[in-house]
């Protein structure tokens, strides 16, 4: 047997390009359906677990998928903003507890999620270091964000301006990191959490600046009328909230009209959930209430349908590849007719010639299957990363 | 060593037929088979080697009737007792010189690849002047060197019978002499029988006997 393997190995190495193509083809035939299955299973699990743990989400009428992806996975486009009064509306029903979400801004590629402390408890997020955010301008980082940016408690992180060319737009805000979350294997790992009010400061609805009533700020005053001081354009807003300037931050307007992107509703029981959903059914209703598990089920149904098409395509491709491999083998037999004839003439038994050819095929097949197995293991290991980049 | 009597052979669907009433080649004899193309010289070698079986008649090779053996028995007999050398060398491109010489040992359980076989390979390649080419791929060898590798493969198991089909057909005069010297030196030193098919008449005096197929062959082309 050792001689057969050696001879087969010499032949395959001599014809290394043909061998490599055959091994790669077989590996792909095996890997495509298995790999796709692994990918779909992982994405299904990843999507479903998160969706199942989020009972109801409220947002402005529009795409339920966009609202789900943004609210649960902090991905997709920012859905239309709704007012903070929607949080109060849910709470006033006494059917559910409401957790606001404002996911519009980013720091580099990581989303800044404005929410309440309740969100951390709801998602059962544990701190690896530091404490929860308590004051304006404080934030906590998901485990992957801290690792990726090399940040820890005591450092600071700056929000990324939405547009570098919008001079009148939103300025970056430097936030203090007061906590880092343990890895949870969820999208929370890749998010920066801060208080809702801090995100409103980023959006420009609140700001802090020099006290214009003080004499040294006189150059920033445009006019004083009935006790109101109106600043001119030279007044500089603070872009970092510190202990010294925290009190100077103030909101203009009614906070109930301030924007959020979604409300997570946690009904007290099943009946409360059903009743709450009923309150958003009117034709004139501008809000939608969605059950994320239902949205994800619909999405997975679409993915599974696509998977079926891809598998059918892979089966066809695989079939034609196998046919091509057989053709290559038959043609190589014809090319090797003289070699086989020589073996026959010098007295090599038929079964040894067949064993040699069989060993060559077996080595190619086994190598292809091993390569497919390695690819599948790699996919299983890094599938989540791939899903993250493919889906969102 | 070889006795052929009342032999009749024809290829299926062919007008060719070969008939030999009586042919005897003695042990240790070097015989050259000459004659025009298509008269069945190579067929005769294949019949002696048991590669093909006659329709009738008997061939005794080293007192063994190959035509009454099974295919496996004939192959085992051939690989143990007959060394074959071909005009086109018939070496395997994907093996180096060493592995080509060892081919019969690697591919047949009738021969056992023991330590002394490797020592014999070393002696053979030294004697034939290709010792420095042992690990070379076949494509890097000259025609003469290739035929010397084929010779080493044929004689490695010390077969009592050597069958050579136009062994110098692809060689220049210098390499022809070299290969023939090696071939005859081996045959004479071990007392092997040699049957060589050739078109080349310039070296016929080296052989003990010359069989001219045009003289004794009864084959006639029909149609």
Interface residues (C-beta under 8 A of the other chain):
Chain A: X3 X6 X7 X10 X11 X13 X14 X15 X338 X339 X342 X343 X344 X345 X346 X347 X348 X349 X350 X352 X353 X356
Chain B: X46 X49 X51 X71 X72 X74 X75 X76 X77 X78 X79 X80 X82 X84 X86 X88 X90 X92 X93 X94 X95 X99 X103 X104 X106 X107 X108 X109 X110 X113 X153 X154
